[in-house]
Amino acid sequence: MKIVVLKFGGTSVGTIEKIKKVAEIIANYKRKKYKVIVVSSAMSGVTNELIKKSSKISDNFSNSEHDVLVSSGEQIACSLIAGRLVHKGYKSRSWLSWQIPILTVGAHRNSRINQINSNKIKKYLKQGGVPIITGFQGVNNENRITTIGRGGSDATAIMVAKFFKAKRCVIYTDVQGVYTTDPNKLKKAKKIKVISYEEMLEMASLGAKVMQPVSIQDARLNRIDIEVKSSFVKKTGTLITKRSNIVNNKIITGISSTQNDSKVSLIGVKDKPGVAASIFKPLSKNLINVDMVVQNISANGKETDLTFTIKSDDLNKTKKIIQENRTIKYRKLIFEKDVSKISAIGVGMITTPGVTFRMFQTLADKKINIKVISTSEIKISVLIDKKDTNKALAALHKEFKLDY
């Protein structure tokens, strides 16, 4: 069977008129003789409204009931899509995760898809049907509904493509694809035609909101090609695929930025084995993600300055944890909120010398001070003042010839 998996995000199914357009997109694939499997998110705003209701019921609403509650959003959207397709003369019905079933492992609110029973859906496809599957959810070994984290409908679509050996997996959203940088911040941002899993994973982790990092990782591990495109505009999108499929003459593929980072510095920490672990262990236990880390040893080798970044939402919690940590001694604790991380990403830098120099020189020419630096094989990240974000994006976008 020539199977295609189509995933529609919340903005794509946000209104009745948009759902009618989604049904027409699905019908076009049917006219091209594809066997179509649809995965849908909840209508935009619905999940947040359901979460608000739970908070009014209890300050400690259980995770298992949270999953039952929020999973109803996808059920509504899937029913409406199937209803519209039936109206247009197609055989279609909604499929809830437990009806297939989609089996998950892990904790409520953050489980992972482990297995999908394909028998019922394959039989339905052979009968000419269009199954509309609820994204973002599954059922565990206790027969309870689970959800797989925000953005989980992408992960559902990718795993459906894996278990059904689909020819294509298309993620429909409200943007036309993946861009060289945020088009809302830089008008010269260009749509990327093809990008590697590794580059997309870095961009998603560093602020690009097109897809969640866990979904990209699932696609990479299972070698599922993904096309990201708009459900509102009939244009080609961005193909996310393996490196060997890409012929690219650009060193840098994209420039990303974050808007919600804070810098934490511990000055004059006694330098001894295990000091870093004693700082980061309680942060880890409290689910605070530490990103850029820089350590400077004093000339006498007895003290060290330790700097790292976290999300600003975690700043107060981090401050309290460090101040209450009696196992570490330091002379001064400094917090800085108005910072932004700028990253240049591209597999081309693996074989191209001088990329780091060009990035630093470009920022220096614009009199932008670098506070922290971190690198990987295909990424260079710097921390700068938040007020310089757009200036840095524009300068680096031009330097690495992404304007054209």
C-alpha positions as CSV (number, residue, x, y, z in Angstrom):
1,M,0.0,0.0,0.0
2,K,1.2,3.5,-0.8
3,I,0.5,5.1,2.6
4,V,0.9,8.7,3.5
5,V,0.6,10.1,7.1
6,L,-0.8,13.6,7.4
7,K,-0.6,15.4,10.7
8,F,-2.5,18.6,11.4
9,G,-1.6,21.0,14.2
10,G,-3.9,22.9,16.4
11,T,-3.9,26.1,14.3
12,S,-4.7,24.0,11.2
13,V,-7.9,22.7,12.8
14,G,-8.6,25.8,14.9
15,T,-12.0,26.7,13.4
16,I,-14.8,24.9,11.5
17,E,-13.7,26.7,8.3
18,K,-10.1,25.5,8.8
19,I,-11.3,21.9,9.3
20,K,-13.2,22.1,6.0
21,K,-9.9,23.1,4.3
22,V,-8.1,20.2,6.1
23,A,-10.7,17.8,4.7
24,E,-10.0,19.2,1.2
25,I,-6.3,18.6,1.6
26,I,-7.0,15.0,2.7
27,A,-9.3,14.5,-0.3
28,N,-6.5,15.7,-2.7
29,Y,-4.3,12.9,-1.4
30,K,-7.1,10.4,-1.9
31,R,-7.5,11.6,-5.5
32,K,-3.8,10.8,-6.0
33,K,-4.5,7.2,-4.9
34,Y,-2.8,7.4,-1.6
35,K,-3.9,5.4,1.4
36,V,-4.2,8.3,3.9
37,I,-3.8,8.1,7.7
38,V,-4.5,11.4,9.5
39,V,-3.2,12.4,12.9
40,S,-4.8,15.5,14.5
41,S,-4.0,17.8,17.4
42,A,-6.8,19.4,19.4
43,M,-8.2,22.7,18.1
44,S,-6.0,25.6,19.0
45,G,-6.6,26.8,22.6
46,V,-8.7,23.8,23.6
47,T,-5.9,22.0,25.6
48,N,-5.0,25.2,27.5
49,E,-8.7,25.7,28.4
50,L,-8.9,22.2,29.7
51,I,-5.8,22.6,31.9
52,K,-7.3,25.9,33.3
53,K,-10.4,23.9,34.3
54,S,-8.3,21.3,36.1
55,S,-6.5,24.0,38.1
56,K,-9.9,25.4,39.2
57,I,-10.9,22.0,40.5
58,S,-7.7,21.3,42.4
59,D,-4.2,22.6,43.1
60,N,-3.0,19.0,43.0
61,F,-5.0,17.6,40.0
62,S,-3.7,14.1,39.5
63,N,-1.5,13.3,36.5
64,S,-3.6,10.4,35.4
65,E,-6.8,12.4,35.4
66,H,-5.0,15.3,33.7
67,D,-4.3,12.9,30.8
68,V,-7.9,11.8,30.6
69,L,-9.0,15.4,30.5
70,V,-6.7,16.9,28.0
71,S,-6.9,13.9,25.6
72,S,-10.5,14.9,24.9
73,G,-9.4,17.8,22.8
74,E,-8.0,15.6,20.1
75,Q,-11.2,13.4,20.2
76,I,-13.3,16.5,19.3
77,A,-11.0,17.5,16.4
78,C,-10.8,14.0,14.9
79,S,-14.6,13.6,15.0
80,L,-15.1,16.9,13.2
81,I,-12.6,16.0,10.5
82,A,-14.1,12.6,10.0
83,G,-17.6,14.1,9.9
84,R,-16.5,16.5,7.2
85,L,-15.0,13.8,5.0
86,V,-18.2,11.7,5.3
87,H,-20.1,14.8,4.2
88,K,-17.8,15.0,1.1
89,G,-18.6,11.3,0.3
90,Y,-15.5,9.6,1.7
91,K,-15.5,6.6,4.1
92,S,-13.9,7.9,7.3
93,R,-14.1,7.6,11.1
94,S,-12.2,8.8,14.1
95,W,-9.9,6.4,16.0
96,L,-9.1,7.0,19.6
97,S,-5.7,5.8,20.8
98,W,-7.1,2.9,22.9
99,Q,-9.2,1.6,20.0
100,I,-6.2,0.8,17.9
101,P,-4.4,0.6,20.4
102,I,-1.4,2.9,20.6
103,L,0.7,1.5,23.5
104,T,2.8,3.7,25.6
105,V,5.4,3.4,28.4
106,G,6.5,5.9,31.0
107,A,4.9,8.4,33.3
108,H,1.6,10.2,32.8
109,R,1.9,13.5,31.0
110,N,5.3,12.4,29.5
111,S,5.0,8.9,28.1
112,R,6.5,7.5,24.9
113,I,4.9,5.4,22.2
114,N,6.2,1.9,22.4
115,Q,4.0,-0.1,20.0
116,I,1.1,0.5,17.6
117,N,-1.2,-2.4,16.7
118,S,-1.6,-1.9,12.9
119,N,-4.1,-4.7,12.1
120,K,-7.4,-2.7,12.5
121,I,-6.2,0.3,10.7
122,K,-4.7,-1.7,7.8
123,K,-8.0,-3.5,7.4
124,Y,-9.8,-0.2,7.3
125,L,-7.4,1.3,4.8
126,K,-8.0,-1.7,2.5
127,Q,-11.7,-1.0,2.7
128,G,-11.0,2.5,1.3
129,G,-11.4,4.3,4.7
130,V,-9.6,7.3,6.0
131,P,-8.7,6.8,9.6
132,I,-8.5,10.0,11.7
133,I,-6.3,9.2,14.7
134,T,-6.0,11.2,17.9
135,G,-2.4,12.5,18.3
136,F,-0.6,13.2,21.6
137,Q,-1.9,10.2,23.5
138,G,-1.9,6.4,24.0
139,V,-2.8,3.8,26.5
140,N,-0.5,2.1,29.1
141,N,-0.3,-1.4,30.4
142,E,-2.9,-0.6,33.1
143,N,-5.4,0.4,30.3
144,R,-5.2,4.1,31.3
145,I,-5.0,7.0,28.9
146,T,-1.6,8.7,28.8
147,T,-0.3,11.7,27.0
148,I,3.2,12.2,25.4
149,G,4.0,15.8,26.2
150,R,3.2,19.1,24.4
151,G,3.9,18.8,20.7
152,G,3.2,15.1,21.1
153,S,1.0,14.8,18.0
154,D,4.2,15.2,15.9
155,A,5.6,12.2,17.7
156,T,2.4,10.3,17.1
157,A,2.6,11.0,13.4
158,I,6.2,9.9,13.1
159,M,5.6,6.6,15.0
160,V,2.5,5.9,12.9
161,A,4.7,6.4,9.8
162,K,7.2,4.0,11.2
163,F,4.7,1.2,12.1
164,F,2.7,1.5,8.9
165,K,5.9,1.9,6.7
166,A,4.5,5.1,5.2
167,K,6.0,6.6,2.0
168,R,5.6,10.1,3.4
169,C,5.0,11.9,6.7
170,V,3.7,15.4,6.2
171,I,3.4,17.8,9.2
172,Y,0.8,20.5,8.3
173,T,1.1,23.7,10.4
174,D,0.6,27.5,10.2
175,V,4.0,28.2,8.7
176,Q,5.3,27.3,5.2
177,G,8.3,25.4,6.5
178,V,11.5,25.8,8.4
179,Y,13.3,29.2,8.0
180,T,16.9,30.3,8.2
181,T,15.9,32.3,11.3
182,D,12.6,33.5,12.8
183,P,10.8,35.5,10.1
184,N,9.0,37.5,12.7
185,K,12.4,38.9,13.8
186,L,14.1,39.2,10.4
187,K,12.2,39.8,7.2
188,K,15.1,38.5,5.1
189,A,14.6,35.0,6.6
190,K,14.4,32.4,3.9
191,K,12.6,29.1,3.8
192,I,15.0,26.1,3.9
193,K,14.2,23.5,1.2
194,V,16.1,20.6,2.8
195,I,17.6,20.2,6.3
196,S,19.2,17.3,8.1
197,Y,17.8,15.7,11.2
198,E,20.8,16.9,13.2
199,E,20.5,20.5,12.1
200,M,16.7,20.5,12.7
201,L,17.2,19.0,16.1
202,E,19.6,21.7,17.1
203,M,17.3,24.4,15.7
204,A,14.3,23.0,17.6
205,S,16.3,22.8,20.8
206,L,17.4,26.4,20.4
207,G,14.2,28.2,19.8
208,A,12.7,27.1,16.5
209,K,9.1,26.2,17.3
210,V,8.1,24.4,14.1
211,M,8.6,20.9,15.8
212,Q,9.4,19.6,19.2
213,P,13.0,18.1,19.6
214,V,11.7,14.7,20.8
215,S,9.8,14.3,17.5
216,I,12.8,15.1,15.4
217,Q,14.8,12.6,17.4
218,D,12.2,9.9,16.8
219,A,12.3,10.7,13.1
220,R,16.1,10.5,13.1
221,L,16.2,7.2,14.9
222,N,13.6,5.6,12.6
223,R,14.8,7.3,9.4
224,I,11.4,8.8,8.7
225,D,11.6,11.7,6.2
226,I,9.3,14.6,7.2
227,E,7.9,17.4,5.1
228,V,6.8,20.5,7.1
229,K,4.3,22.7,5.2
230,S,1.5,25.1,5.6
231,S,-2.2,24.0,5.6
232,F,-3.1,27.5,4.4
233,V,-0.8,28.0,1.4
234,K,-0.3,25.6,-1.5
235,K,3.5,25.7,-1.6
236,T,6.3,23.2,-1.1
237,G,7.6,23.1,2.5
238,T,10.8,21.9,4.1
239,L,12.1,18.3,3.9
240,I,13.8,17.0,7.0
241,T,16.0,14.0,6.1
242,K,19.4,12.4,6.6
243,R,22.6,14.2,5.7
244,S,23.5,11.9,2.8
245,N,20.3,13.1,1.0
246,I,21.4,16.7,1.1
247,V,23.5,18.6,-1.4
248,N,24.1,22.0,0.2
249,N,26.6,24.7,-0.7
250,K,25.9,26.8,2.5
251,I,28.2,26.4,5.5
252,I,25.5,27.6,7.9
253,T,21.9,26.4,7.5
254,G,20.2,28.6,10.1
255,I,20.6,31.1,12.9
256,S,18.4,30.6,16.0
257,S,17.8,32.7,19.1
258,T,16.1,32.2,22.5
259,Q,14.2,34.8,24.5
260,N,13.8,33.1,27.9
261,D,17.3,32.5,29.2
262,S,19.0,33.7,32.4
263,K,22.6,33.5,33.4
264,V,23.7,32.3,36.8
265,S,27.3,32.8,38.1
266,L,28.9,31.4,41.3
267,I,32.1,33.4,42.0
268,G,34.9,32.1,44.2
269,V,33.7,28.5,44.5
270,K,36.3,26.2,46.3
271,D,37.8,24.1,43.6
272,K,37.7,20.4,44.6
273,P,36.4,17.2,43.1
274,G,32.6,16.9,43.0
275,V,31.9,20.6,43.4
276,A,30.1,20.9,40.0
277,A,28.0,17.7,40.7
278,S,27.0,19.2,44.1
279,I,25.7,22.3,42.4
280,F,23.9,20.6,39.5
281,K,22.5,17.5,41.3
282,P,19.7,19.4,43.2
283,L,18.9,21.4,40.0
284,S,18.5,18.1,38.1
285,K,16.3,16.6,40.9
286,N,14.0,19.7,40.5
287,L,13.8,19.2,36.7
288,I,15.7,22.4,36.0
289,N,17.5,22.1,32.7
290,V,21.0,23.6,32.7
291,D,22.4,24.6,29.3
292,M,25.6,26.5,28.6
293,V,28.3,25.8,31.3
294,V,31.6,27.7,31.6
295,Q,34.2,27.1,34.4
296,N,37.2,29.4,35.0
297,I,39.9,28.2,37.4
298,S,41.8,30.9,39.4
299,A,45.6,31.3,38.9
300,N,46.3,29.7,42.3
301,G,44.1,26.7,41.4
302,K,42.1,27.0,44.7
303,E,39.0,28.7,43.4
304,T,36.8,28.5,40.4
305,D,34.0,30.7,38.9
306,L,31.1,28.7,37.5
307,T,28.6,30.1,35.0
308,F,25.6,28.4,33.5
309,T,22.3,29.3,31.8
310,I,18.8,28.2,32.6
311,K,15.3,29.1,31.5
312,S,14.1,32.4,33.2
313,D,11.0,30.6,34.4
314,D,13.3,28.5,36.7
315,L,15.3,31.5,38.0
316,N,13.6,31.9,41.4
317,K,13.6,28.2,42.1
318,T,17.3,28.0,41.1
319,K,18.2,30.9,43.4
320,K,16.4,29.3,46.3
321,I,18.1,25.8,45.7
322,I,21.6,27.3,45.5
323,Q,21.2,29.5,48.5
324,E,19.9,26.6,50.6
325,N,22.6,24.3,49.4
326,R,25.0,24.0,52.4
327,T,27.5,21.7,50.6
328,I,28.9,24.5,48.5
329,K,30.8,27.6,49.5
330,Y,31.1,30.7,47.2
331,R,32.0,34.3,47.6
332,K,29.3,35.8,45.4
333,L,26.1,34.7,43.5
334,I,25.1,36.7,40.4
335,F,21.9,36.4,38.4
336,E,21.3,38.1,35.0
337,K,17.9,37.9,33.3
338,D,18.0,40.0,30.1
339,V,20.2,37.7,28.0
340,S,19.6,35.8,24.7
341,K,21.4,32.8,23.2
342,I,22.3,33.1,19.5
343,S,23.3,30.0,17.6
344,A,24.7,29.3,14.2
345,I,23.9,25.8,13.0
346,G,25.1,23.9,10.0
347,V,26.7,20.6,9.1
348,G,29.0,22.6,6.7
349,M,31.1,23.9,9.6
350,I,32.4,20.3,10.2
351,T,34.6,20.7,7.1
352,T,35.0,24.5,6.9
353,P,37.6,26.2,9.1
354,G,37.2,29.8,10.3
355,V,33.5,29.7,11.1
356,T,34.0,30.5,14.8
357,F,36.3,33.5,13.9
358,R,33.7,34.9,11.4
359,M,30.9,34.6,13.9
360,F,32.9,36.4,16.7
361,Q,34.3,39.0,14.4
362,T,30.8,39.8,13.0
363,L,29.5,40.4,16.5
364,A,32.5,42.4,17.5
365,D,32.0,44.7,14.4
366,K,28.5,45.4,15.7
367,K,29.9,46.0,19.2
368,I,28.0,43.1,20.6
369,N,29.6,41.6,23.7
370,I,29.8,37.8,24.2
371,K,29.1,36.6,27.7
372,V,29.3,32.8,27.3
373,I,30.3,30.5,24.5
374,S,29.5,26.8,23.8
375,T,30.1,24.7,20.7
376,S,29.3,21.3,19.3
377,E,30.2,19.6,16.0
378,I,27.5,21.5,14.0
379,K,26.7,24.5,16.3
380,I,28.2,27.6,17.9
381,S,26.2,29.3,20.6
382,V,26.9,32.6,22.3
383,L,25.1,34.4,25.1
384,I,24.6,38.2,24.6
385,D,22.4,41.0,25.9
386,K,18.8,40.5,25.0
387,K,18.6,44.0,23.5
388,D,21.2,43.0,20.8
389,T,19.3,39.9,19.6
390,N,17.8,41.3,16.4
391,K,21.0,43.1,15.5
392,A,23.0,39.9,16.0
393,L,20.5,37.8,13.9
394,A,20.6,40.3,11.0
395,A,24.5,40.5,11.0
396,L,25.1,36.8,11.2
397,H,22.3,36.0,8.7
398,K,24.1,38.3,6.2
399,E,27.7,37.1,7.1
400,F,26.8,33.5,6.3
401,K,25.0,34.4,3.1
402,L,21.5,33.4,4.2
403,D,20.0,36.6,3.0
404,Y,20.1,35.3,-0.6
